[in-house]
Amino acid sequence: MLTVNARSTSGTGAPFVATTIERRDLGPHDVLIDIAYAGICHSDIHTARGEWGDTLFPLVPGHEIAGVVSAVGSEVTRFAVGDRAGVGCMVDSCRECDPCLAGEEQYCQQGNIGTYDAIGRDGRPTDGGYSEKIVVDEAYTLHIPEGIALDVAAPLLCAGITLYSPLRHWGAGPGKHVAVVGLGGLGHMGVRLAKAMGAEVTVLSQSLKKQEDGLRLGADHYHATGDPETFQALAGRFDLIVSTISASVDMGAYLGLLKLDGALVNVGLPEEPLQVPAFPLLEGRRSLAGSMIGGIRETQEMLDFCAEHGLGAEVEVISADQIDEAYDRVVASDVRYRFVIDIATMAG
């Protein structure tokens, strides 16, 4: 076992404190990663604050992990010491079901094993990236291309793939009109990715306060959903709408913005059930769908795409002692657009 410094929370609402955790010894197919940066995802906050059901405490969150390989197992073939590597939202799956065999491990029929707040194959709870090192099977580890700095790469392992996957699946590209609902940690990556794919991109946000940012990030248009005239002016405009927000919205109004055969894809997780009127679905042969991260193969494709197009997340780098403050600021939408922990500060 390897003892490493980490930050953990002991229960719902408890502050993060300095601690140590044990990482397993390297197996033949494992890689040891010295973590450089770990992004803070809203999922971390929901889990740490017990908002998604029972949490396995003490909790070390973090599934946006970027670092450098410092050791490899005896049978590792895909990584070498010194490689830049990343870990996203999962560290294993059954590897046998149809989704796993198709490279869609995120939809594993037995449930993928989360990077934290899960039980690994060894029967021990998994600990995430708010720590100095992590041991991961090479099959669930990503290469981070040289063209992306590690701090801006870390959020790509969740925020990036969460938007890339639906944009690719539903065909964002030249000649397509794509709307991104919400301009936060997820939404800002949606704008950058959709624009790089060649789509005409519109941001739909509650107000115009982030309009300058949205246009700078690559949006062609920016509209306030708080203005009722927006839904009249944009009726039937979009081939694809990706909603990143976690609040309940008027689903009928958003469905009405789609063209014939358009799709509204939800990647946000509202706490309340969505109320969906049937008529807006039927009248335009429209689709309402959901999407959850991406498989390992697609995540690597996303990282390579971002390197090719010079894309990364917009980040604010913080120290390990600022996690609690950062959580409060995320909830208050006071970040543009992703907090990233500098793991070099973890030992303090």
Secondary structure as the mmCIF struct_conf table of DSSP 4:
data_model
#
loop_
_struct_conf.conf_type_id
_struct_conf.id
_struct_conf.beg_label_comp_id
_struct_conf.beg_label_asym_id
_struct_conf.beg_label_seq_id
_struct_conf.end_label_comp_id
_struct_conf.end_label_asym_id
_struct_conf.end_label_seq_id
STRN STRN1 LEU A 2 THR A 9
BEND BEND1 GLY A 11 GLY A 11
TURN_TY1_P TURN_TY1_P1 THR A 12 GLY A 13
HELX_LH_PP_P HELX_LH_PP_P1 ALA A 14 PRO A 15
STRN STRN2 PHE A 16 ARG A 23
HELX_LH_PP_P HELX_LH_PP_P2 ARG A 24 LEU A 26
TURN_TY1_P TURN_TY1_P2 PRO A 28 HIS A 29
STRN STRN3 ASP A 30 GLY A 39
HELX_RH_AL_P HELX_RH_AL_P1 HIS A 42 ALA A 48
TURN_TY1_P TURN_TY1_P3 ARG A 49 TRP A 52
BEND BEND2 GLY A 53 GLY A 53
BEND BEND3 PHE A 57 PRO A 58
STRN STRN4 LEU A 59 LEU A 59
STRN STRN5 ILE A 65 VAL A 72
TURN_TY1_P TURN_TY1_P4 SER A 74 GLU A 75
BEND BEND4 ARG A 78 ARG A 78
TURN_TY1_P TURN_TY1_P5 VAL A 81 GLY A 82
STRN STRN6 ARG A 84 VAL A 87
BEND BEND5 CYS A 89 CYS A 89
STRN STRN7 MET A 90 ASP A 92
BEND BEND6 ARG A 95 ARG A 95
BEND BEND7 CYS A 97 CYS A 97
HELX_RH_AL_P HELX_RH_AL_P2 ASP A 98 LEU A 101
TURN_TY1_P TURN_TY1_P6 ALA A 102 GLY A 103
HELX_RH_3T_P HELX_RH_3T_P1 GLU A 105 TYR A 107
TURN_TY1_P TURN_TY1_P7 GLN A 109 GLN A 110
STRN STRN8 ILE A 113 GLY A 114
BEND BEND8 THR A 115 ALA A 118
STRN STRN9 ILE A 119 ILE A 119
TURN_TY1_P TURN_TY1_P8 ARG A 121 ASP A 122
BEND BEND9 GLY A 123 ARG A 124
STRN STRN10 PRO A 125 PRO A 125
HELX_LH_PP_P HELX_LH_PP_P3 THR A 126 THR A 126
BEND BEND10 GLY A 129 TYR A 130
STRN STRN11 SER A 131 SER A 131
BEND BEND11 GLU A 132 GLU A 132
STRN STRN12 LYS A 133 ASP A 137
HELX_RH_3T_P HELX_RH_3T_P2 GLU A 138 TYR A 140
STRN STRN13 LEU A 142 HIS A 143
TURN_TY1_P TURN_TY1_P9 GLU A 146 GLY A 147
BEND BEND12 ILE A 148 ILE A 148
HELX_RH_AL_P HELX_RH_AL_P3 LEU A 150 ALA A 153
HELX_RH_3T_P HELX_RH_3T_P3 ALA A 154 LEU A 157
TURN_TY1_P TURN_TY1_P10 CYS A 158 CYS A 158
HELX_RH_AL_P HELX_RH_AL_P4 ALA A 159 HIS A 169
TURN_TY1_P TURN_TY1_P11 TRP A 170 GLY A 171
TURN_TY1_P TURN_TY1_P12 PRO A 174 GLY A 175
STRN STRN14 HIS A 177 VAL A 181
BEND BEND13 GLY A 184 GLY A 184
TURN_TY1_P TURN_TY1_P13 GLY A 185 LEU A 186
HELX_RH_AL_P HELX_RH_AL_P5 GLY A 187 ALA A 196
TURN_TY1_P TURN_TY1_P14 MET A 197 GLY A 198
STRN STRN15 GLU A 200 SER A 205
BEND BEND14 GLN A 206 LEU A 208
TURN_TY1_P TURN_TY1_P15 LYS A 209 LYS A 210
HELX_RH_AL_P HELX_RH_AL_P6 GLN A 211 LEU A 217
TURN_TY1_P TURN_TY1_P16 GLY A 218 GLY A 218
BEND BEND15 ASP A 220 ASP A 220
STRN STRN16 HIS A 221 ALA A 224
TURN_TY1_P TURN_TY1_P17 THR A 225 GLY A 226
BEND BEND16 ASP A 227 ASP A 227
TURN_TY1_P TURN_TY1_P18 PRO A 228 PRO A 228
HELX_RH_AL_P HELX_RH_AL_P7 GLU A 229 ALA A 233
TURN_TY1_P TURN_TY1_P19 LEU A 234 GLY A 236
STRN STRN17 PHE A 238 SER A 243
BEND BEND17 ALA A 247 ALA A 247
HELX_RH_AL_P HELX_RH_AL_P8 MET A 251 LEU A 255
TURN_TY1_P TURN_TY1_P20 GLY A 256 LEU A 257
STRN STRN18 LEU A 258 ASN A 266
BEND BEND18 GLY A 268 GLY A 268
BEND BEND19 GLU A 271 GLU A 272
HELX_LH_PP_P HELX_LH_PP_P4 PRO A 273 LEU A 274
HELX_RH_AL_P HELX_RH_AL_P9 ALA A 278 GLU A 283
TURN_TY1_P TURN_TY1_P21 GLY A 284 ARG A 285
STRN STRN19 SER A 287 GLY A 290
HELX_RH_AL_P HELX_RH_AL_P10 ILE A 296 HIS A 309
TURN_TY1_P TURN_TY1_P22 GLY A 310 GLY A 310
STRN STRN20 VAL A 315 ILE A 318
HELX_RH_3T_P HELX_RH_3T_P4 ALA A 320 GLN A 322
HELX_RH_AL_P HELX_RH_AL_P11 ILE A 323 VAL A 331
TURN_TY1_P TURN_TY1_P23 ALA A 332 SER A 333
BEND BEND20 VAL A 335 TYR A 337
STRN STRN21 ARG A 338 ASP A 342
HELX_RH_3T_P HELX_RH_3T_P5 ILE A 343 THR A 345
TURN_TY1_P TURN_TY1_P24 MET A 346 ALA A 347
#
